[in-house]
Amino acid sequence: MAEAEEQESGSLEESTDESENLLLKWPGLGAFLQDQEEESEEEPKLKYERLSNGVTEILQKGAASCMTVHDKFLALGTHYGKVYLLDVQGNITQKFDVSPVKINQISLDESGEHMGVCSEDGKVQVFGLYSGEEFHETFDCPIKIIAVHPHFVRSSCKQFVTGGKKLLLFERSWMNRWKSSVLHEGEGNIRNVKWRGHLIAWANNMGVKIFDISSKQRITNVPRDDISLRPDMYPCSLCWKDSVTLIIGWGTSVKICSVKERHASEMRDLPSRYVEIVSQFETEFYISGLAPLCDQLVVLSYVKEVSEKSEREYCARPRLDIIQPLSETCEEISSDALTVRGFQENECRDYHLESSEGESLFYIVSPRDVVVAKERDQDDHIDWLLEKKKYEEALMAAEISQKNIKRHKILDIGLAYINHLVEKGEYDTAARKCQKILGKNATLWEYEVYKFKEIGQLKAISPYLPRGDPVLKPLIYEMILHEFLESDYEGFATLIREWPGDLYNNSVIVQAVRDHLKKDSQNKTLLKTLAELYTYDKNYGNALEIYLTLRHKDVFQLIHKHNLFSSIKDKIVLLMDFDSEKAVDMLLDNEDKISIKKVVEELEDRPELQHVYLHKLFKRDHHKGQRYHEKQISLYAEYDRPNLLPFLRDSTHCPLEKALEICQQRNFVEETVYLLSRMGNSRSALKMIMEELHDVDKAIEFAKEQDDGELWEDLILYSIDKPPFITGLLNNIGTHVDPILLIHRIKEGMEIPNLRDSLVKILQDYNLQILLREGCKKILVADSLSLLKKMHRTQMKGVLVDDAAKPFSVVVFHCRHMFHKECLPVPSMNSPAQYCNICSAKNRGPGSAILEMKK
């Protein structure tokens, strides 16, 4: 069994030796070493570093027994009676030979100017580090603890306590003599002591006591929970979180005690203060040290495990846990198993935890090692993320904390992220991240493009290449275009459309496309792309030719954008064949660049296209193309007869004889009728309607339009022997011709269809006319009467005469106009009545009054 345990210990020792250097370099590596098969995904809260330099030299020759920490330096005691002052890097600054035996404890005041030391041989020394002040005393028993007053530098606070079998308080009197007093004894050796402000806390074999130095009263006794543990092997750990909160760790128990003021009414013979335990809980392992961390606790634990081979207990790696205290339990925040030198031989009492409150530094002290734990900063957080290959989170963390990080650069993290994505084969994501990470650094862009080229992924990075600020070397863009040209014509065409033409050497790419067209001359994608390249190169003629060949919709846009009208004068037929509607609109919109005459000449061999052009020209302006109206007669007759009659009606420049000739040749009756009518030959037009169209309604409509009595006579004569025509006339001529003229001419015995209905309609039309006349007469009479009454009321109203008080005769007319009697003409014998000069002038017109006077 002993051999098995020795083998187990040996394997652990080998593991320790192999991992010591790693512990110094990697934060939280202890947790990794605890279980190398299972990698934790939870980020550690602390990072660790072995205190080296002078400490390494000290521990090679001896063993550490105790240590205390000040913000400015460290004090380390050894088993061989020496005390070393160290800087925070572990370099030795001072050395004191205190005793030939173990240093049990070192105490410093808050100023760091005075130090107290006690040793196993009973020696106690308190002295100034920068002054000659010193106290020496040797007791007849080992002195386990010492604590100097936190403000020992003050003359009023020259106090310290020591503990062996009893707790002694030393005070300097007014004559610079030291006197001692016993604070406590009789409960075994004093094992630990912590002094904060006016409160001294110490632990003996029975429990923890607190003494108020200001009132000289002991205010509490916190008994030990597990009395089965030897107090010398599992000593009590004490630490003050603040001036009124004491944390006690003993065995596996943790208690948080709060010192409170007692109410005056409750004092009586009791101390002015009392202690309340605000939290109490158990831990998994034996406690070797405690330290506060904000509202959490840092706990150093001694761990024993059972060997799977020998089934015997052995000393495992100590653990440093961060826990969140609750009222009756705790929550573990993080836990690290620490690989310290010689942990296999250490006991619970061999470990100590010291802390520096100002910087949240924690020192794990063991006989052969001193490890420093500190809170992880953003650089450490980024280190961990990179180690876990969480590059995106690392990049985000660096961007958020870029002012605080010291060891990392955002660009370096970004480049590592891109490389990681490439290694994983996520080429598109890697390329997309280049935009954000590489930014405007043209050199890095070019470097990454070549990397993508090496792995055959130029296509992946092409959509994200910068196209403005910065602009890369033309060779970079040409390299990518060639890559697409070899394997992806559509992708190549997309890049040509999206990339500005000045990014690359256009002539090089044009030549490359032409070389490919030699193998595939009808490839529309390549032809279209070549046309775009010609456009970039301002070679619009070649571009236009390709667009027309391809019948591409952008041909009109190209002509407009680059004013290529001089280039299309001989390509009008091609444009019309491609899209006659757009072509005609473009030609008509730009008559100043391509004349109507030129267009008509170019379309001479394509009369159907010529007609489309001239028809739209006529629609826009009836006069612009007047010289072609004669030609248009034949074009309309051939290609667009429905629009011939509207053209004949709207055109004032059309030769009527020519039009009549063409229409008669083609037997276009309606058009011929219109032309005959327009030329004044209404009888022939009416005859043609009756004989060719046999449409009495149209004939009647024609007669109504002409409003010629002779036409109505001709229409009646033509219809008199045709009963259906007579019916039509009877139904429609009632308002234009007296129906009696038609009825008298109807031969006796002729059967006329629907004669009764026609006669009834004539009578109804007549009655309707009579009713309309009567209605109009009634309205006229009513209006006349109404106006007469209104005039009568108006004339009956009084008239205000302002000149009545003056010696003038005034004449007032019913129209409200007033005149001096002397201003009116004298009435004659023939015309005794007088009229208003103003109203007479309005009604009779200028000069009427003069004419009347002449009469």
Secondary structure, DSSP 8 states (H G I E B T S, - for coil): -HHHHHHHHHHHHHHHHHHHHHHHHSTTHHHHHH-TTS---S--SEEEEE--THHHHHHHHS-EEEEEE-SS-EEEEETTSEEEEE-TTS-EEEEEE--SS-EEEEEE-TTSSEEEEEETTSEEEEEESSSS-EEEEE-SS---EEEE-TTTTSGGG-EEEEESSEEEEEEE-TTS-EEEEEEEESSS---EEEEETTEEEEE-SSEEEEEETTTTEEEEEEE-S-TTS-TTTS--EEEEEETTEEEEEETTEEEEEEEEE--HHHHTTS-SEEEEEEEEEE-SSEEEEEEEETTEEEEEEE-EEE-TTT--EEE---EEEEEEE-SS-EEEEEEEE---TTGGG--GGG-EEEEETTTTEEEEEETTEEEEEEE--HHHHHHHHHHTT-HHHHHHHHHHTTTT-SS--HHHHHHHHHHHHHHHT-HHHHHHHHHHHHTT-HHHHHHHHHHHHHTT-HHHHGGGS-SSSS---HHHHHHHHHHHHHH-HHHHHHHHHHS-GGGS-HHHHHHHHHHHHHH-TT-HHHHHHHHHHHHHTT-HHHHHHHHHHHT-THHHHHHHHHT-GGGSTT-HHHHHHHHHHHHHHHHHHTTTTS-HHHHHHHTTT-HHHHHHHHHHHHHH-TTTTGGGHHHHHHHHHHH-GGGHHHHHHH-SSS-HHHHHHHHHHTT-HHHHHHHHHHTT-HHHHHHHIIIII--HHHHHHHHHHHT-HHHHHHHHHHHTT-HHHHHHHHHH-TTTS-HHHHHHHS-TT---TTHHHHHHHHHHHHHHHHHHHHHHHHHHHHHHHHHHHHHHHHHHS----GGGGSS--EEE-TTS-EEEGGGS----SS------HHHHHHHH-TTHHHHHHH-
